[in-house]
Amino acid sequence: MITCVISRPAVLAAAALCASLAAPATALAADHVVKMLNAGKDGSMVFEPAFVKAAVGDTVVFTPTEKAAHNSASVLLPAGAKPWRGAADTELKVKLDKEGVYLYACEPHKMMGMVGAIQVGKPSNLADAKAAAAKEQAAFVMGKDRYDKALAQVR
């Protein structure tokens, strides 16, 4: 006869492991910080990074770095996603609860190409995002290819 002795700490560790594996996916959600900048690696009036790849349940945190009336507002969303519009120079947290491509812009500086894109899971609405981006970019006075550059990273 073989006897197996399991210590109390081993039982507690196993229980903790089982509990963490059973936790909802939102417990593993990530925060993605996007800075709102007057100047960055891609020029003036930019979001950095301009493209974020995220998972359903993740949060994007739009962070102002200097007073310049920057905000973030949704431009195009996957079906069923909630639109957002942040106040000027104020941090904004956006929870991503639908799969697809999101386009956003700084309202006061959109004409200057201060825009970005987020991919959440599969890019099921990529064709719609590209069409909306082309229409928006036609009105830009600078940074006319920023949506294109962001959407080129969608996989």
N, C-alpha and C positions, 0 to 999 in steps of 0.2 A: 504494500500500500504506500502510495506517495502522498505526502502532505505538503500543501502549498501554504505558506504564510505570507500574507499581504499586510504591510504596515499601514497604520492610519494615515500617515502623510502620503503614501502611494495612492490610497483610495481617494483622498481629497484632491490630489493632482489629477487623477483620472476623471473625477467628477467635474473639475474646473475645465478640463479639456473638452469634455462632452458638452458642457454648457456653452463654451465659446464656439464650438462647431454648430450648435443649434441656434446661435444668435442670428437675428435677421441681418440681411445684407447691409442695411443702413448703419449698423454698428461698425462696419468696415468702411464707411463712406469717407472720402477725402475732401480736403479743402484745397482749392486752386486759387492762388492769389494773382490777380491781374492789376498791375499798377496803371494809374491814369497819369500820363506824363506830358509836360510841355515839350520835352525833347527826349528822344531815346535812340536806340541803335538804328531804327528805320526812319529817322527824321523828326520833324516837329509834330506835335499834337498826335500822340500815339497811345495805344494800349500795349502794355508789355507783360506777358506775351500776347500777340494778336490772335493766336490760335491756341486753344486748349482742347485736349482730348480727355474726356471724362467718362465716368460710369453713371448709370442711373443711381440717384441717391446722393451723388457728390454735390458739393457747393462751390460756386465761384464767388470769391470775395473781391469786389472791385474797390481798390484802395486809392484814395487821392494822395498824391505825394507833395503837392503844393497848391496854394489857392489860385485857381484859374477857371473857376466855374465849370469844371469837368463833372460829368455824370455818366451813367450808363442806362440806356433804354433799349428794350428789345425792338428789333426791326422785323424779323421773321422767326417763327417758332414752329416746332413740330406740332401736329394736330394734338389738341388737348393740353398743351403746355400753357402755364400761366404767364402772361406778359408782365414786364417790370419796367419801372421808371424811377431811377434814383434821384435824390435831391443833389444840387450842386455841392461839390467839395465835401461830400459825405460818403463814408464807407457804406457799401451795399452788399448784402449777402443774397445770392440767388441759388435756391435749391433746384437742382436739375432732376425732374421727376418723369420726364418723357424721353424716349429714345429718338434721335434724329439730329439735324443740324439747326443751330441757333445762330442768327446774325444779330449784332447789336451795334450801337453807335453812341458817341457822346453828342447829345443834341446840339449844343452850341458850336461844336467843332466838326460836325459831320461833313460839311462842305469842304473841309480841309483834309478829309480822309481819315478822321479819327474813328476807326471802326474795327470790329473783330468778329471772330467766329468760334463757335464751340461745337465739337462733335461729341454726342453722347451715344455710345453703343453704335449700332448700325446706322449709316447715313441715309435712311429711307427717303428723305425729302431733299436729297442733294440737288436734283434737277431744279426744284423750286427755289432752293437757296441760290444757285448760280444765276437763275433768271432774275431774282430780286436784286442780287448783288450787281448785275450788269446795269439794271435800271437805276439803282442808287448811284453807282460810280459815274454814270453819264453826267450827273449834276455836280460832281466834285471839281474844285478848282485846283487841288493838289492831291497827292497821294491817290491818284486815280486807279491804281492797281492793288490797293491794299486788301480789298475783299478777295480778289483773284489769288493773291499770295497766300492768304489764310486758307482759302478753300482748296488750294493745291495740296495742302497737307492732309486733307481728309482721305482716309483709307478704309 
